[in-house]
Amino acid sequence: MPYGGIINPVGLAEVRVKELLQRFSKRACSPLRDEEAVDGAAGSSGPVEIREPLVITRIQSQPEFQKHRAQINAELAARQEAERELAQPFPSFTTSGFCFVCQKRTQFLSSWELAFNVGGHLEINWREHVQCPRCRLNNRMRASIHLPMKIIAPTRESRIYATEQSSPLYIYLHKCFPFLQGSEFAQDAALMGENNSKKLRHEDLTQLSFPTQVLTSF
């Protein structure tokens, strides 16, 4: 559920991972203060409170996935219904919520761009929307920060590889982890592992050019 050029996220503080998680756990359960509220706009859906921490299910095989998928069929149906209620009949709209990256309540921006049909219903592409106006990160990008911080708990000394290098997500990660290495895919195999004029590293995930044992997280 709701969770193009380079946009430099403004005002992103560099905080240690443990401090970020501690602040998140404390504020997630605290009521919204008046000074933290963001004025709603036309097309704004109702406030969404954080009631519990992120729930992570570890799946290690296809049979485990199939079993888990069968167990949560009813939950998935309820999520889809909740998502339809959050969607608004405007070209774009906002949804109140809490941004893990900014550690603040905010009004997430979504639109019907990239919408797709599910069972006769046009569904919002929540994965690529729900963008925070402060850090400019969408649902998928914030999850890419939230999950590693909760599961891996990396430090500023971690050698992390991100499979992108020209996105708001990469910009944010590089602020927190100075040894971060990112890359973009190049169709020209001759460019793999090299930097072009934009200083972008080109890698193919099927044949990475990194030496062995130089990365701690992927």
C-alpha positions as CSV (number, residue, x, y, z in Angstrom):
1,M,0.0,0.0,0.0
2,P,1.0,3.6,-0.1
3,Y,3.9,3.8,1.4
4,G,13.0,12.3,-14.6
5,G,16.0,14.4,-14.5
6,I,18.1,14.5,-11.4
7,I,16.3,16.3,-8.5
8,N,18.5,17.3,-5.7
9,P,16.6,16.6,-2.4
10,V,16.8,19.8,-0.4
11,G,17.2,19.8,3.4
12,L,17.9,16.1,3.8
13,A,19.9,15.8,7.0
14,E,22.7,13.3,7.3
15,V,21.8,11.1,10.2
16,R,23.2,7.8,11.4
17,V,21.1,4.8,10.7
18,K,20.3,3.9,14.3
19,E,19.3,7.5,15.1
20,L,17.0,7.5,12.1
21,L,15.3,4.3,13.2
22,Q,15.0,5.5,16.8
23,R,13.4,8.8,15.7
24,F,11.1,6.9,13.4
25,S,9.9,4.5,16.1
26,K,9.2,7.4,18.5
27,R,7.5,9.7,16.1
28,A,5.5,7.0,14.3
29,C,3.5,6.5,17.5
30,S,3.2,10.2,18.4
31,P,0.2,12.3,17.5
32,L,0.5,14.8,14.8
33,R,1.3,18.3,16.2
34,D,-0.3,21.3,14.7
35,E,2.9,22.8,13.5
36,E,3.7,19.6,11.6
37,A,0.5,19.5,9.7
38,V,0.6,20.4,6.1
39,D,-2.3,22.3,4.6
40,G,-4.4,20.1,2.4
41,A,-5.4,20.9,-1.2
42,A,-8.2,20.1,-3.4
43,G,-8.1,16.4,-4.1
44,S,-6.4,15.6,-0.7
45,S,-7.4,12.3,0.9
46,G,-7.8,11.9,4.6
47,P,-4.9,11.6,7.2
48,V,-3.2,8.2,7.4
49,E,-1.7,7.4,10.9
50,I,1.3,5.1,11.4
51,R,-0.1,2.5,13.8
52,E,2.7,-0.1,13.7
53,P,6.2,-0.6,12.5
54,L,7.2,-2.0,9.2
55,V,6.3,-5.7,9.0
56,I,8.8,-7.8,7.0
57,T,8.2,-11.4,5.9
58,R,11.3,-13.4,4.9
59,I,10.8,-15.7,2.0
60,Q,13.6,-18.0,0.8
61,S,12.0,-20.2,-1.9
62,Q,9.2,-20.3,-4.4
63,P,7.1,-22.8,-2.3
64,E,7.4,-20.4,0.6
65,F,6.3,-17.5,-1.6
66,Q,3.3,-19.5,-2.9
67,K,2.2,-20.4,0.6
68,H,2.6,-16.9,1.8
69,R,0.6,-15.6,-1.2
70,A,-2.2,-17.9,-0.5
71,Q,-2.3,-16.9,3.2
72,I,-2.6,-13.2,2.4
73,N,-5.3,-13.3,-0.3
74,A,-7.9,-11.7,1.9
75,E,-5.4,-9.1,3.1
76,L,-4.4,-8.2,-0.5
77,A,-8.1,-7.7,-1.4
78,A,-8.5,-5.4,1.6
79,R,-5.4,-3.4,0.6
80,Q,-6.7,-3.0,-2.9
81,E,-10.0,-1.7,-1.6
82,A,-8.2,0.7,0.7
83,E,-6.1,2.0,-2.2
84,R,-9.2,2.6,-4.3
85,E,-10.6,4.7,-1.4
86,L,-7.4,6.7,-1.2
87,A,-7.4,7.4,-5.0
88,Q,-9.1,10.7,-5.9
89,P,-10.9,11.7,-9.1
90,F,-8.4,14.4,-10.0
91,P,-5.4,14.4,-12.3
92,S,-3.2,14.6,-9.2
93,F,-4.0,14.5,-5.5
94,T,-2.3,14.3,-2.1
95,T,-2.4,11.8,0.7
96,S,-1.4,12.7,4.3
97,G,1.2,10.4,5.8
98,F,4.6,10.1,7.5
99,C,7.9,10.2,5.4
100,F,10.5,7.8,6.9
101,V,13.3,9.5,5.0
102,C,12.4,13.1,6.1
103,Q,11.1,11.9,9.5
104,K,8.1,14.3,9.1
105,R,4.4,14.2,8.4
106,T,3.7,15.3,4.9
107,Q,1.3,15.4,2.0
108,F,2.4,12.8,-0.5
109,L,1.7,13.6,-4.2
110,S,0.2,11.0,-6.6
111,S,-1.4,11.1,-10.0
112,W,-3.1,8.8,-12.6
113,E,0.0,8.7,-14.7
114,L,1.2,5.1,-15.2
115,A,-2.2,3.8,-14.0
116,F,-3.1,0.2,-15.0
117,N,-6.2,-2.0,-15.2
118,V,-6.9,-4.6,-12.5
119,G,-10.1,-6.7,-12.7
120,G,-11.9,-3.9,-14.6
121,H,-10.7,-1.2,-12.2
122,L,-8.2,1.5,-13.2
123,E,-5.6,1.4,-10.4
124,I,-3.1,4.0,-9.3
125,N,0.6,2.9,-9.7
126,W,1.3,3.4,-6.0
127,R,4.8,2.0,-6.5
128,E,5.9,4.9,-8.6
129,H,3.9,7.6,-6.9
130,V,3.2,8.8,-3.3
131,Q,6.1,11.2,-3.8
132,C,7.2,13.3,-0.7
133,P,7.5,17.0,-1.6
134,R,10.5,17.4,0.6
135,C,12.9,14.6,-0.4
136,R,11.2,14.0,-3.8
137,L,11.3,10.2,-3.2
138,N,8.4,8.0,-4.3
139,N,7.1,4.9,-2.6
140,R,9.6,2.5,-4.2
141,M,12.6,4.8,-3.5
142,R,11.6,5.3,0.2
143,A,11.1,1.5,0.6
144,S,14.6,1.1,-0.9
145,I,15.9,3.1,2.0
146,H,13.6,1.9,4.8
147,L,14.1,-1.9,4.2
148,P,18.0,-1.9,4.2
149,M,18.1,0.4,7.3
150,K,15.8,-2.0,9.1
151,I,17.3,-5.3,7.9
152,I,21.0,-4.6,7.2
153,A,21.6,-1.5,9.5
154,P,24.5,-0.2,7.4
155,T,27.0,2.3,8.7
156,R,28.8,5.3,7.0
157,E,31.7,2.9,6.4
158,S,29.6,0.3,4.5
159,R,30.5,-0.3,0.9
160,I,27.1,-0.4,-0.8
161,Y,26.3,-0.9,-4.5
162,A,23.1,0.7,-5.9
163,T,21.9,-0.3,-9.3
164,E,21.2,3.3,-10.3
165,Q,23.2,6.5,-10.2
166,S,21.1,9.3,-11.7
167,S,18.1,9.4,-9.4
168,P,16.9,11.2,-6.2
169,L,17.4,7.8,-4.4
170,Y,21.1,7.6,-5.3
171,I,21.6,11.3,-4.3
172,Y,20.1,10.6,-0.9
173,L,22.0,7.4,-0.3
174,H,25.3,9.0,-1.2
175,K,24.6,11.7,1.4
176,C,24.3,9.0,4.1
177,F,26.9,6.5,2.8
178,P,30.0,8.2,1.2
179,F,31.4,4.9,0.0
180,L,28.3,4.2,-2.1
181,Q,28.9,3.0,-5.6
182,G,26.2,3.3,-8.2
183,S,25.8,2.5,-11.9
184,E,23.5,2.7,-14.9
185,F,23.1,0.2,-17.6
186,A,24.7,1.0,-21.0
187,Q,23.6,-0.8,-24.2
188,D,27.2,-0.5,-25.5
189,A,29.1,-3.3,-23.8
190,A,32.4,-1.4,-24.3
191,L,31.3,1.2,-21.7
192,M,30.7,-1.3,-18.9
193,G,32.7,-0.5,-15.8
194,E,33.8,2.8,-17.3
195,N,32.7,6.4,-16.7
196,N,31.3,8.6,-19.4
197,S,31.3,12.4,-19.6
198,K,28.5,12.5,-17.0
199,K,30.7,10.4,-14.6
200,L,28.1,7.6,-14.7
201,R,29.4,4.1,-14.2
202,H,28.0,1.5,-16.6
203,E,27.4,-2.0,-15.3
204,D,25.5,-5.1,-16.4
205,L,24.1,-7.0,-13.5
206,T,24.8,-10.3,-15.3
207,Q,28.5,-9.5,-15.5
208,L,29.6,-6.9,-13.0
209,S,33.1,-5.6,-13.2
210,F,33.8,-5.0,-9.5
211,P,36.7,-7.0,-7.9
212,T,35.6,-9.7,-5.4
213,Q,35.0,-8.9,-1.8
214,V,34.8,-5.1,-2.2
215,L,31.1,-4.6,-1.5
216,T,29.3,-5.2,1.7
217,S,25.7,-4.6,0.5
218,F,23.9,-4.8,-2.8
